[in-house]
Every structure is written in C-alpha cells, then in structure tokens.
C-alpha cells in the first residue's frame, strides 16, 4: 500500500509494521497501542491497531468514535491530540461480511512480568515461577482479562490462540521480554473456562501448537488445550497444617497406601465411569483408616494424554487430570484427607515426558526441555 499520502507520524517505523504483517515482530507493543507523538505543532498520541482481515477500525475513546486510517495489511492508526498514555480505549473492527468485533486493546497495557521476575527466572532461582508463567486472571486498570506468559527463547513469534480469536495465530502476537526468553500478553475479556494454546513460529518458520507447560487446568483427554482457571476453594485444614509444623516424620511411624485413583473403584451402574475427586475422598479415607494407614500416595495425577501410562507420561505438570474433576475438586480431596487425619503424597514425574507434539517436545523448535543429543535425551521405551 502506498503510504506517501499518510503522515509519517501515523506510520511510525515502517519496517516494524512490515515485520508485524510478516509474522516476525518480537515486540508488537512497540508499534501497536498508544504512543506519544507530535503531529505538526500538536502533542498527542497515535493509536495503532491490527487485524489482518478487517476492512475498517474505529477507535472508541470518550463519547466520540474516531475512524482510524488504514495503513495496509490490516494496520490502522489514529491521532488523538492533547492525550498521552496510558489511554483507556476500545477498538471496533469491521469486516467485509458485515461482522463487527469490539474489544479492549491488549496492546495498551504494560508488561505483566516485571524485571525482578525476569532476573530471578534467568538466574534459575525463581521459587514461584508458576505464579509468573502460565495464564492468570487479573484486573488491570479496571479491565479484567488473562495475563499469558510462556518461555520460548528460540521462537521467531509466539501468539496466544483460543476460541476467543478463532485459533488464529495472526491475532494476539505476544511480546518478547528482553533476553529472558519469556513472551507475554494481557488479553482483556478472557476469563475462567477459556481454552487456549500457544502458537509458536520456529526459527525455520514452522508452526507448533503447544499446550501451556504451566497450565493449572487442561481439557479432558484426548483433547489437549489448556484452560484458564482460578481457584475459589476455601481450605478447612488449618488444624492439620499447624500440627504438621511441629511433627518430625523422620522419627514417626508412617504407613502409606499407594493408589491409582482411576482403577481403585468405578461406578458400574453409570457406564463404569471413574469416581470424581469429591466422590473418592470419603470412600478412600474411610478405607485407609479402616486398614490403619496414615498416608495416601497418589500415583501420578498431573495431566497425561495416554491413560494406560498410569500417569507416568505427563503432559501438564501443574494441572491435576481432568478425568476426575476440576483443580478445586482435587483441592477438596486433599482437604478432606487432611481434615480426617490422613496425609497425602503425590507421585510427581519430572524425569521423563512423552513425545506428544502438543506438549514439551521441541517446544520452540529446539530441544528446550529435552537433551539435544538423542543418545542422552531419548529413553529406549519411547519418552524423552
């Protein structure tokens, strides 16, 4: 598109706009969103937006909608005089079939992963990384949405995709945060229950659709998407937790009952289905107490696509399997055990992971989580 008639202030860095259209811009926030500029003798803000299929875009700011000027390839811009960021606005995209999509702009928000989190992550000393990476529902500047963050240091581009953008990786490209390898984006309007993945473009240009390694909930297998979640569970095991502080399990006798939740009991009158976490809690606790056990050891409950693996081929390390319920249902199970004097041990399996392409394998196109040398990185039985 010939932009000779468009004020260069609206265009900004044309090379970055070209990189955005060509799917290779590491920092889309550097061109999209609101940026302070001077147009002629007037200070103000230029707002740029992007949707490759839109034919028009309207800036919704205050009571007067403003038509944005097309810059080609789905990029639009508008100048707002006497304004400066941060700027609270919405966008209304118009499409050739008459459809309209109105939303808050993800590119008007500051990073949700701060410098200290990046520093600790780079050092390998971040003790609460699950609170930084993954998907976290937040309210920023009175706008509720979900902050997404993922580590993919060798990617050319990372986008968050889901039902909310028709799984289109051209939309919602994420921002690379310096040398940390972390990509981040706050997407307004995305709430609990939304399904998502990360679309990662490798250095070679291949696209990989990946579940979130830090997802706290995932779809029921064989579906493989991650799910935005937020706990509302209220724990009732204070007495157990306080008593545990003063105990020395190295000097106390313990007796452990190991169990695979899915095969311990079924419901034959209901299609031989699994029991849920909430159904299992009272039955299993009564059983182990009757036998005199002090602890229950759960065979792996982290999400796994291949059920016959008994949970030992993990595809979601932070998500209890959806086969038996939600993460809050699992919290209920643990809480019930504690309230009835039974400890819970979980079998967690970081030593190997499966070859499923939606999971950790060649996550950003490189051996990010496995060893590059197949002689050291691949197990004879199949997993990495």
N, C-alpha and C positions, 0 to 999 in steps of 0.2 A: 504494500500500500504506500502510495506517495504521500509523505507527511510534510512536504515543503510548505503547505499552507497552514500547518499547525505550529503554534508557538513552541519552541524548543523546551520551554519550562514545563509544559504539559507532558512532553515526551520523556524528558529526563535522559537517562542513559539508554540510548537506543540499542546498544549491544546487549544490555541486560534484558530488555524486552524481547529481543531475538532469542536469547538463551532461555527465557521463560517459555516462549512458544515452542522451542525445540526440545523442551523437557530436560534441560541441563543446568538450571539455575539453582545454586546451593542456598541462596538466601532470597526467596521471593518477597520477603518483607522489605527488602531494600528498594523495591520498585512499587510493590502493591501497598495499599493502605494510605495513610495520611502523612504527608511530608511538608515541612515548612519551605516556602519558596518566596521569591519576589518576582512578580509579574509587572513589568514596567516600573511604575513608581509605587506599586501597592504590595504590601506584605500580606501573606496569607498562606493557604495550604492547598496543595494539589492532592487529590484523592484519585488513586488508580485502582481499577478492579479488573478481574479476569474471569471469563467463562468462554471457552473456545467455540461453543455452539450458540451463544447469544447474538442477537442482531441489534439489541439496544440495551442500555443500562441507565437506570435512574438513581441518582443519589438522594436519599431521604435524610434530610438534616433540618431539624426545626419544622416549621409549618409549610415550607416551600420546597417541593420536589425539584431537583435540578437534573436536566438531561445531560448525560455525560457524552463527551466527544469520542467517537470511535477512533482508535489508533491502529486498527487492523489486527487480525488474528485473534479476536475476542478480547482485546485490551481496550479499556475505556478510561477516560480521565475527565476531571472537572476541577476548576479552580474555585476556592472558597475564600473571598477576600476577608481580611481582618480576623482570621481564625488562626489557631495554632494547636498542634497536638498536645495532649490526647483529645481526640474528637469522637463524640458519640454519634454514630450514624448507622443507617442500614442501606442495603443495596436491593434494587429490584431489577432482575434480569428479565428480558423479553425474548421470546423465541419465535421462529418462523411459523410454527403451528399454532400460535396464539397463547401458548402456555406462559405462565409467569412464575418466577421463583424469587421470593423476598426473604432476605435473611440479614442477620448481623454479619459484619465482615470479619473473618478470622485474622485478617492482616492488620487490624488496628490495635492489636494487643501486644504488650511486651512479653518477652520470654517467660515461661513458667518454670524453667530450670535455671537457677541462679549460678553465679560464678563459684561460690563455695561448693555447691553440689558438683559442679563440673570438675573442680580441683580435686575433691575427695575421690570422685569416680576415676579420674585419670591416675591418681595415686594408688588406686586399688584398696583404699581404706574406708570407703563409704559403707557404713554399717546399716543404713536404712535405704538402700538403693531401690527397694520395691515401692517406697513412697515417692520416688522421683520418676523412675521409668514406668511404662505401662499406660493405663488410662485412668484418670482421676477426675471425678465430677467436682467442679469448682464454680464459685460465683465471683466474677471479676468485674469491677465497675458496674455492679448491679445486673450483670448479664450471666446467666447460668449456662454452662456448657461442659465440655470434657477436654482436659489437657492430655494430649497424647505425646509420648516420648519413647524413642527406641534407639538402641545403639546399632549403627550400621556404618562403621568408619570408612568402608571402601566403596560405598554406594555412590552412584552418579546423581541419583534423585530418589527421594522417598516420599510417598504420599499415603495418607490415611484414606481408606476406602470403606464403604459400607452401604447399607440400604439408603442412608441419608444423602448419598451422592451417586446412586445407581452403580456403585462399584466402579466408578470411572476414575482412574489414576491421574488423569489430566487435571482434575479438580483437587483442591486442598493439598498442593505440594507443601512439604514441611521445610522448616528452616534448620540448616546445619549450624550447630553452636561451636564455632571455632575449631580447635584441634581435638575436641573431646570425642568426636565421632557420634555424638548424640544429635538426633533430629527431633524437632519439637514443633507442635502446633496446638493452639487452643481453638477448638471449634464450638462456637456458640450453638445452643439448641440441642446438642447431643446429650441425652440423659440416660439414666439407668435402663438397661434392657437392649440398647442398641448393639447390633452386631457389627464387627469391623475386622479388618486385616490391614497389613501394611503392604503396599505395592512398592517393590524395590527395583530400581533400574541399576543393573550392574555396570561396571566399567566397560564391559563388552557390549552393552546395550540390551541385554536380555532382561525380561521382566520376571520377577519372582513374587508370588503372592504368599505372604507369611503371616501365620498367627503370631500374636504378641507373646514374646517369651515371658513377660511379666504380667500377663492377664491373670486376674483373680477369679474369673469365671469364663467357661467356654461352652460352646454348643454341645448338645448331646451327640456323641459319636453315632454314626460315621460322619456327621457334619463337623467342620473343622474351624469355624470362625470363632473369634474371641468375642466376649460380651462385656459391655460396660456394666459395672456393678458398684454398689455402695452399701455397706452394711448398716442395718438398723437394729441389729441384735443387741439386747441388753443382758449382759452376763450376770449370773447369780452365784458364781463360785468363789466369792471373796474369802469365805472361811477356808476353803481348800488351798487357795493361793497363799494366804497368810501362814497357814500351818506348814506349807511346803518349804517356806523360807528357813524355818528352824530345824528341818529334818536333814539327816545325812544318810542318803540312800546307799552309800558305800558300806554302812555299818548296820543297816536294817535288812531283815529278810524280805525279799520280794518274790512273787510268783507271777509269771507272765503267761497270759493266754493269747496266743497268736491266732489271728482270724483274717480270712478273706471275706469282706462284707457281702460280696455278691453271691458267694456259694454257701455261706453259713446257713441261710434259710431263704426260702422262696414263698410265694403266695400262690399255691396251685389252683385255688378257686378263682383267681384273677389272671388267667393266662400264664401262670407260673412265673410271674414277674418278680423282680428284685424287691426287697423291702427298702423303704426310704431310710435316710439317716434318722428321722424322727421316729419311725416305727422300730428301727433296730435298737435305739437307745434303751428303752425299758426292758426289752426282752433279753438283750445281750448282757446288760448289767445284772439282771436277776440270775442269769445262767452262771456268770463267772463268780458272783458272790456265793451262790449255792455250792460251787466247787472249791471255793476258798482262794481264788486268785486275787492278787492286789492290783494288777495292771492288765490292760488290754493292749496288745501290739497289733496295729493295723497293717496288713500287707498293703503295698502302695495304693494310696487313694488320690495322688496327684493325677491330673487328666492324662489319659493314654488312649490312643486310637484303636490299638489292637487288644481286644479284651482277653483272648487266650494267653497274653503275656502275663496275666495276673497283676498288671500294673507296673511291670519292670521295664517297659519301653515308654518312657514318659515323654509327652508332647506339651505339657503345660505344668511347669513345676510349682506355680503359685496358685493353681486352681484345683480345688477338690473336684473329683469327677462328677459330672452332671448326671451320671447314671442313677444316683441315689438321692438327688435333690440339689438345692442351691448351697452356696457357701454359708448362708445363715442357718440352713438346716444342719450343715456339718458342725457349725458352732454350737447348735443346740445339743448335738450328740456328745461333744466333748464336755459341754457344760453339765449335762445330765450325769455323765460319768463322774465328774468331779464332785457334784453335789451329793452323790451317793458313795463317795469314798473310794472311787476306782480311778487310778491313773491311766493316762493314755500315752502310748508311744506310737509314733508313725514311722514306717519304713520309707525313707526318702532316698532316691536313687540317682545321684548325680554322676555316677561312674560311667554311664553309657546312655545313649539315646538312639532312637530309631532313624531309619532312612527316609521317613515320610517327607515329601518335598515341602509341605506346608509348615514344617517345624524348623528345627535348628540347623538342619543340613545346609551347608553352603549358604549361610543366611543372607549375606550381602554379596554373594557371588564368589566369596573366598572362604577358606577354612577358618571361619571366625570362632567356632566353638569346638571343632574337631582338630586333630593334628593333620597338617598338610601332607605328611608322608603316610600313605595308606598302610605301610607296614606297621606303623605305630598307631595310626588313627582308626583302623577298622578291625572289628572283632571277627574271628572266624565264624561265629554263629550268626553274623549279619549286622548288628548295630555298630554305631561309631563308639 
